[in-house]
């Protein structure tokens, strides 16, 4: 299938999107009844042959449309790049290394007011249509997801490596250990679905601060810390689902 990308003029933003009905039908088959989160990759390889079908569908059937026309349109769902940074935290000789995830808070000035004030572990955002064809003119949604993570994280957070601040987003240092899909009909979710690479980040990488006023960096937290510090109860639903699946 050939996708025609409209000419982008000024600041009009075209994003990748899918018709809801066929996407929901396919997701229903792959996810199974009652599930909203599935892991599709481990060690860089698809877990199940069904995911080849899903990835083929996502590569072939996306459309480029103006984002402003989609936010309240149930006829379409658009993919959100929602990358998670994981790191091993050493909690001393009695406990040892424990998995943690990077947490930040969306402030009241966030562009997505439905998530204002919520804590999150997902870095990324909408996938721009132009990015899907940005790699040698190939139709590659997953590379566009990585590009979205790279751009959004670099614009929003200051990273340090071994004491040197403002290093590039650590995707080059990280190991993608798995990739999850999120698909549900809860609130804002009914207009979106998540493609969620899980990145294992070395201990030499740290998140120092936020660059933008719409985010506040909290830091790497274990599940015990997330629960005991009251972060989980005020966390956006996708982050809650991924924490339950990962930690």
C-alpha positions in Angstrom: 0.0 0.0 0.0 1.3 3.4 -1.0 0.9 6.2 1.6 0.5 9.7 0.3 2.0 12.2 2.8 0.4 15.7 2.3 2.7 18.7 2.0 3.4 20.1 5.4 3.1 23.9 5.5 3.9 26.1 8.4 3.4 24.5 11.8 0.6 22.1 10.7 1.5 18.7 12.2 0.6 15.5 10.3 0.8 12.3 12.3 0.5 8.6 11.6 -2.9 7.2 12.4 -5.1 4.1 11.7 -8.8 3.4 11.2 -10.1 2.2 14.6 -12.3 -0.7 13.5 -9.8 -2.9 11.7 -7.1 -2.1 14.2 -9.4 -3.0 17.1 -10.3 -6.3 15.5 -6.7 -7.2 15.0 -5.7 -6.1 18.5 -8.5 -8.2 19.9 -7.2 -11.3 18.3 -3.6 -10.7 19.4 -4.3 -9.4 22.9 -7.1 -11.8 23.9 -10.1 -11.1 26.0 -9.6 -8.7 28.8 -5.9 -7.9 28.2 -4.7 -4.4 27.5 -0.9 -4.9 27.7 1.1 -7.5 25.8 4.9 -8.0 25.3 5.8 -8.5 21.7 9.6 -8.8 21.7 12.2 -10.4 23.9 15.9 -10.2 23.0 15.0 -8.5 19.7 12.9 -11.3 18.4 9.1 -11.5 18.1 7.5 -13.7 20.8 4.7 -15.0 18.6 4.0 -15.2 14.8 0.9 -13.1 15.4 3.1 -10.1 16.0 4.5 -10.4 12.4 0.9 -9.9 11.3 0.5 -6.9 13.6 3.7 -5.2 12.5 2.9 -5.9 8.8 -0.5 -4.2 9.4 1.0 -1.2 11.2 3.6 -0.8 8.3 1.0 -1.0 5.5 -2.2 0.6 6.8 -1.3 3.9 8.4 -2.5 7.2 7.1 -1.2 10.8 7.4 -3.7 13.2 8.9 -3.7 16.5 10.8 -3.4 15.9 14.5 -5.9 18.6 15.3 -8.6 16.6 13.5 -8.0 13.4 15.4 -7.9 14.2 19.2 -11.7 13.6 19.6 -12.3 11.4 16.5 -13.2 7.8 17.5 -12.9 6.7 13.9 -9.1 6.8 14.2 -6.4 5.7 16.7 -2.9 7.0 16.5 0.3 5.4 17.8 2.1 6.9 20.7 5.9 6.2 21.2 6.1 5.5 24.9 9.6 4.4 25.8 10.5 3.3 29.3 14.0 3.7 30.8 15.0 0.9 33.2 18.0 0.7 35.4 19.4 -1.6 38.1 19.7 0.2 41.4 22.0 -1.2 44.1 20.2 -1.0 47.4 23.1 -2.4 49.5 24.6 -5.8 50.3 21.5 -7.2 51.9 19.2 -6.5 49.0 21.5 -6.1 46.0 20.4 -4.9 42.5 16.7 -4.0 42.0 15.0 -3.0 38.8 13.9 0.6 38.6 12.2 2.9 36.1 12.6 6.6 35.4 9.6 8.6 36.6 8.6 12.2 35.9 5.6 14.3 36.5 3.5 16.2 33.9 2.8 19.7 35.2 -0.3 21.9 34.7 1.2 23.4 31.5 1.6 20.1 29.7 0.2 20.1 26.1 -2.1 17.2 27.0 -4.4 18.6 29.7 -6.1 15.3 30.3 -2.8 14.1 31.8 -1.8 17.3 33.7 -0.4 16.6 37.1 0.0 12.9 36.5 3.2 10.9 37.0 4.6 9.0 34.1 7.3 6.5 33.0 6.7 6.9 29.3 8.9 9.1 27.1 7.9 10.0 23.6 4.8 11.2 21.9 2.8 11.2 18.7 4.6 9.8 15.6 5.0 12.4 12.9 4.1 11.1 9.4 7.3 12.5 7.9 9.4 10.4 10.3 8.0 7.1 9.0 9.7 7.7 5.7 12.7 9.5 7.1 15.0 6.4 6.8 16.0 5.9 3.1 12.3 6.5 2.1 11.4 3.2 3.6 8.0 2.7 5.4 9.3 1.8 8.8 7.1 2.6 11.8 9.4 1.1 14.4 12.3 3.3 13.3 10.0 6.3 13.4 9.1 5.3 17.0 12.9 5.3 17.9 13.2 8.7 16.2 10.3 10.1 18.2 11.9 8.9 21.5 15.2 10.4 20.5 13.7 13.8 19.7 11.3 14.1 22.6 13.7 12.9 25.3 16.5 15.2 24.0 14.1 18.2 24.0 12.6 17.4 27.4 15.4 16.1 29.8 19.0 16.7 30.6 21.0 13.5 30.8 24.4 12.9 32.4 27.0 10.2 31.8 29.8 9.7 34.2 29.5 13.2 35.5 29.2 14.9 32.1 25.9 16.8 31.8 23.6 17.2 28.8 24.8 14.2 26.9 22.5 13.0 24.1 19.5 10.8 25.0 21.0 7.5 26.0 19.4 5.3 23.3 22.9 4.7 22.0 24.0 3.3 25.3 20.7 1.4 26.1 19.7 -2.1 25.3 16.1 -2.6 24.1 15.2 -5.7 26.2 11.5 -5.9 25.2 8.7 -4.0 23.5 5.1 -3.8 24.7 1.9 -2.8 23.0 -0.9 -1.1 25.0 -4.5 -1.0 23.6 -7.5 -0.2 25.7 -10.7 1.9 25.7 -10.2 3.8 28.9 -10.6 7.6 28.7 -7.9 9.2 26.5 -6.8 5.7 25.5 -9.7 5.3 23.1 -8.0 7.7 20.7 -4.5 6.2 21.0 -2.5 3.0 21.3 1.0 2.6 22.8 4.2 1.2 21.2 6.5 0.9 24.2 10.2 0.0 23.8 11.7 -1.0 27.2 15.3 0.3 27.4 17.9 -1.0 29.9 20.1 1.9 30.7 23.6 1.5 32.3 24.1 2.9 35.8 26.5 5.5 34.3 23.5 7.3 32.8 21.4 9.6 34.9 18.6 12.1 34.3 19.6 15.4 35.8 16.6 17.7 35.3 13.8 18.7 32.9 14.4 21.2 30.1 10.7 22.0 29.6 8.3 23.6 32.1 5.7 20.9 31.3 7.8 18.1 33.0 9.5 17.6 36.4 12.1 14.9 36.6 11.6 12.6 39.6 14.4 10.0 39.0 14.8 6.3 38.9 12.4 4.5 41.3 11.8 0.9 42.3 8.3 -0.4 42.5 8.5 -0.3 46.3 9.5 3.3 46.2 6.8 4.1 43.6 4.1 2.6 45.8 5.4 3.9 49.2 5.9 7.5 47.9 2.3 7.7 46.6 3.4 8.0 42.9 1.5 5.0 41.6 -2.0 6.2 42.7 -1.5 9.5 40.7 0.1 7.9 37.7 -1.4 7.8 34.2 -2.9 4.5 33.3 -0.4 3.3 30.7 2.4 3.8 33.3 0.5 1.8 35.9 0.0 -1.0 33.4 3.6 -1.1 32.5 4.8 -1.0 36.1 2.6 -4.0 36.9 4.0 -5.9 33.9 7.7 -4.9 34.4 8.4 -4.7 38.1 
